[in-house]
Amino acid sequence: MLHLLVLAAAFALAAAQGIAEWQKPLPQPPGAANCGRGRKAVHIGSSFSFLMNGDWRYYFTDYFPSDWHCDRGEVTQLHLGVLDDITNRIAPIIHDPYSKGPPKAPKNQQSSLMVTIPLDTEASGPLVLEPEPGWKLFHHMDTSIDILWTSTRQPGRGLNVTSISVSKGVSVSASTGPISLALHTPYIRLPHDVYDFMAKFTSPQPFDMGRGMESVDLVSCNSTSSFPTINLDLEGGAQQILVKPAQYVLHVSQSLGGPFTGKCVLLVKRGGDLEIGYAALRGKTAWLDWANARTGFQA
């Protein structure tokens, strides 16, 4: 009996250590080639890469907004605030000194950020600065992609999502107000009734993280094909973002490590402040267009 208690205690300790490792992002030494990117002038055509870390969040591998990020080898999280920082660092327009009239003060260029969230957890995502969404940095990019636009005073914030629904034969929906992108988290937060309807199909099993942390909901990897679709209605229902199970269920690969390796995690949460985590964009591209005060999504 004592032997069994010792084994149980050892397993609990190992699990606690695994969770502690999962909580802490892995630092990545920037190296001489990348150190300095972000503090120097960012320009139209600049591109950056980000990767998913063991805590299921994305971190830039080549953007360091301050000296201490570089000195300590700390990677920068993909976050709307960081994207604001990037656009604020774009080199200002210097007016032609030979032009007529009094000289004008330099002004910051308006820009568009194109960010692609990969569906593959091991793939890196690109972020590209463009002068406007019609400009294509890479010639191989598919120019036939349709973009769903919604007006936003600040790109990514206050999206005009009028309702959220979950559909599986029948659907349950709830009216909403303005909702923001939350690129720093994978989770899509749904109204209570909508989440409860989804839970009937997904049967999430909570995994207690301890220390007052929010639980992680595990689902059957073999049942995802029968899971419902999440519909985000934009502009009064004139446009829709469809989020499929392959996007909102994370199959934790070996490379991510931690106690959830090989398991499937539901990237949807119940209640709280409604927000759209990056799970809604997995496998798609979004445009944050400061030049035209709008946000776009790949249809």
DAPEUR-V607901 format. One record per residue. N is the residue number from 1. SS is DSSP state (helix for helix, strand for strand, loop for the rest). PHI is phi in degrees with one decimal (* if undefined). Layout:
N/SS/PHI ; N/SS/PHI
This chain:
1/loop/* ; 2/helix/-61.8 ; 3/helix/-61.2 ; 4/helix/-66.4 ; 5/helix/-64.7 ; 6/helix/-63.6 ; 7/helix/-63.6 ; 8/helix/-63.6 ; 9/helix/-65.3 ; 10/helix/-64.7 ; 11/helix/-64.8 ; 12/helix/-61.7 ; 13/helix/-65.6 ; 14/helix/-63.7 ; 15/helix/-65.0 ; 16/helix/-62.7 ; 17/helix/-66.4 ; 18/helix/-63.3 ; 19/helix/-65.9 ; 20/helix/-62.3 ; 21/helix/-67.4 ; 22/helix/-66.9 ; 23/helix/-68.4 ; 24/loop/-93.2 ; 25/loop/-61.6 ; 26/loop/-80.6 ; 27/loop/-69.4 ; 28/loop/-127.0 ; 29/loop/-57.4 ; 30/loop/-70.9 ; 31/helix/79.0 ; 32/helix/-63.2 ; 33/helix/-69.6 ; 34/helix/-94.5 ; 35/loop/-61.7 ; 36/loop/112.4 ; 37/loop/-68.7 ; 38/loop/114.2 ; 39/loop/-81.0 ; 40/loop/-87.8 ; 41/loop/-61.0 ; 42/strand/-92.9 ; 43/loop/-133.1 ; 44/loop/-59.4 ; 45/loop/101.3 ; 46/loop/-63.9 ; 47/strand/-136.3 ; 48/strand/-132.8 ; 49/strand/-119.6 ; 50/strand/-137.4 ; 51/strand/-129.4 ; 52/strand/-78.3 ; 53/loop/-103.6 ; 54/loop/-66.2 ; 55/loop/-96.9 ; 56/loop/66.9 ; 57/loop/-114.0 ; 58/strand/-98.8 ; 59/strand/-132.6 ; 60/strand/-68.0 ; 61/loop/-97.3 ; 62/loop/-144.5 ; 63/loop/-130.8 ; 64/loop/-129.9 ; 65/loop/-71.2 ; 66/loop/-144.4 ; 67/helix/-59.5 ; 68/helix/-69.2 ; 69/helix/-61.1 ; 70/helix/-68.9 ; 71/helix/-60.0 ; 72/loop/-94.2 ; 73/loop/66.7 ; 74/loop/-95.0 ; 75/loop/-80.3 ; 76/strand/-103.1 ; 77/strand/-74.0 ; 78/loop/-70.3 ; 79/loop/-154.7 ; 80/helix/-58.2 ; 81/helix/-62.6 ; 82/helix/-70.3 ; 83/helix/-65.7 ; 84/helix/-59.9 ; 85/helix/-61.5 ; 86/helix/-62.9 ; 87/helix/-67.0 ; 88/helix/-72.0 ; 89/loop/-96.2 ; 90/strand/-62.1 ; 91/loop/-56.5 ; 92/loop/-68.4 ; 93/strand/-75.4 ; 94/loop/-101.5 ; 95/loop/-70.5 ; 96/loop/-58.5 ; 97/loop/-65.6 ; 98/loop/-92.0 ; 99/loop/-73.7 ; 100/loop/-75.9 ; 101/loop/92.0 ; 102/loop/-67.1 ; 103/loop/-63.8 ; 104/loop/-107.3 ; 105/loop/-68.1 ; 106/loop/-59.3 ; 107/strand/-132.3 ; 108/loop/-68.5 ; 109/loop/-76.5 ; 110/loop/-79.0 ; 111/loop/-145.0 ; 112/strand/-129.3 ; 113/strand/-101.6 ; 114/strand/-108.0 ; 115/strand/-127.2 ; 116/strand/-115.9 ; 117/strand/-94.6 ; 118/loop/-70.9 ; 119/loop/-77.0 ; 120/loop/-74.4 ; 121/loop/-66.4 ; 122/loop/-94.8 ; 123/loop/-89.0 ; 124/loop/-90.4 ; 125/strand/-106.1 ; 126/strand/-94.9 ; 127/strand/-127.0 ; 128/strand/-126.3 ; 129/strand/-93.5 ; 130/strand/-124.8 ; 131/loop/-68.9 ; 132/loop/-164.7 ; 133/loop/-62.0 ; 134/loop/-78.3 ; 135/loop/-86.6 ; 136/loop/-115.3 ; 137/loop/-73.6 ; 138/loop/-105.6 ; 139/loop/-67.3 ; 140/loop/-80.9 ; 141/loop/-66.8 ; 142/loop/-72.2 ; 143/loop/-80.7 ; 144/loop/-87.2 ; 145/loop/-64.0 ; 146/loop/-84.6 ; 147/strand/-114.7 ; 148/strand/-91.9 ; 149/strand/-105.0 ; 150/strand/-134.6 ; 151/strand/-70.6 ; 152/loop/-144.4 ; 153/loop/-61.2 ; 154/loop/-122.3 ; 155/loop/-54.3 ; 156/loop/87.8 ; 157/loop/-112.4 ; 158/loop/57.0 ; 159/strand/-65.2 ; 160/loop/-80.6 ; 161/strand/-90.1 ; 162/strand/-84.9 ; 163/strand/-158.2 ; 164/strand/-125.6 ; 165/strand/-137.1 ; 166/strand/-121.0 ; 167/strand/-119.8 ; 168/loop/-157.3 ; 169/loop/79.8 ; 170/loop/-111.5 ; 171/strand/-136.0 ; 172/strand/-123.3 ; 173/strand/-131.5 ; 174/strand/-143.7 ; 175/strand/-73.5 ; 176/loop/-135.6 ; 177/loop/-108.2 ; 178/loop/-58.6 ; 179/strand/-129.5 ; 180/strand/-108.2 ; 181/strand/-69.9 ; 182/strand/-127.1 ; 183/loop/-68.2 ; 184/loop/-83.3 ; 185/loop/-137.4 ; 186/loop/-78.2 ; 187/loop/-80.1 ; 188/strand/-97.0 ; 189/strand/-100.0 ; 190/strand/-111.0 ; 191/loop/-57.9 ; 192/helix/-54.1 ; 193/helix/-63.8 ; 194/helix/-67.4 ; 195/helix/-63.9 ; 196/helix/-61.2 ; 197/helix/-66.1 ; 198/helix/-62.8 ; 199/helix/-62.6 ; 200/helix/-63.4 ; 201/helix/-95.1 ; 202/helix/-93.1 ; 203/loop/45.9 ; 204/loop/-66.9 ; 205/strand/-111.5 ; 206/strand/-68.9 ; 207/strand/-110.8 ; 208/loop/-70.1 ; 209/loop/-90.7 ; 210/loop/72.8 ; 211/loop/54.2 ; 212/loop/72.4 ; 213/loop/-81.0 ; 214/loop/-68.5 ; 215/loop/-67.9 ; 216/strand/-102.9 ; 217/strand/-95.9 ; 218/strand/-97.8 ; 219/strand/-130.2 ; 220/loop/-72.8 ; 221/helix/-67.1 ; 222/helix/-84.7 ; 223/helix/-112.7 ; 224/helix/-63.0 ; 225/helix/-65.2 ; 226/helix/-97.9 ; 227/loop/-76.2 ; 228/loop/-77.7 ; 229/strand/-103.1 ; 230/strand/-96.2 ; 231/strand/-113.2 ; 232/strand/-107.9 ; 233/strand/-87.8 ; 234/strand/-108.4 ; 235/helix/52.7 ; 236/helix/70.3 ; 237/helix/89.2 ; 238/loop/-68.7 ; 239/strand/-135.6 ; 240/strand/-134.2 ; 241/strand/-106.3 ; 242/strand/-98.2 ; 243/strand/-114.7 ; 244/loop/-96.4 ; 245/helix/-54.9 ; 246/helix/-61.9 ; 247/helix/-91.4 ; 248/helix/-93.6 ; 249/strand/-113.9 ; 250/strand/-99.5 ; 251/strand/-88.8 ; 252/loop/-73.6 ; 253/loop/-80.9 ; 254/loop/-62.2 ; 255/loop/-67.0 ; 256/loop/-75.7 ; 257/loop/66.0 ; 258/loop/86.1 ; 259/loop/-72.1 ; 260/loop/-105.0 ; 261/loop/-56.3 ; 262/loop/84.0 ; 263/loop/-100.0 ; 264/strand/-113.0 ; 265/strand/-115.3 ; 266/strand/-82.5 ; 267/loop/-93.4 ; 268/strand/-130.4 ; 269/strand/-123.4 ; 270/strand/-99.4 ; 271/loop/70.1 ; 272/loop/79.8 ; 273/loop/-72.4 ; 274/loop/-62.7 ; 275/strand/-154.7 ; 276/strand/-107.9 ; 277/strand/-71.8 ; 278/helix/-66.9 ; 279/helix/-56.1 ; 280/helix/-67.7 ; 281/helix/-110.1 ; 282/strand/-58.3 ; 283/loop/82.1 ; 284/strand/-133.9 ; 285/strand/-117.4 ; 286/strand/-124.3 ; 287/strand/-120.6 ; 288/strand/-106.1 ; 289/strand/-106.0 ; 290/loop/-70.4 ; 291/loop/-63.4 ; 292/loop/-120.5 ; 293/loop/49.5 ; 294/strand/-155.6 ; 295/strand/-128.5 ; 296/strand/-123.5 ; 297/strand/-130.5 ; 298/strand/-66.0 ; 299/loop/-68.2
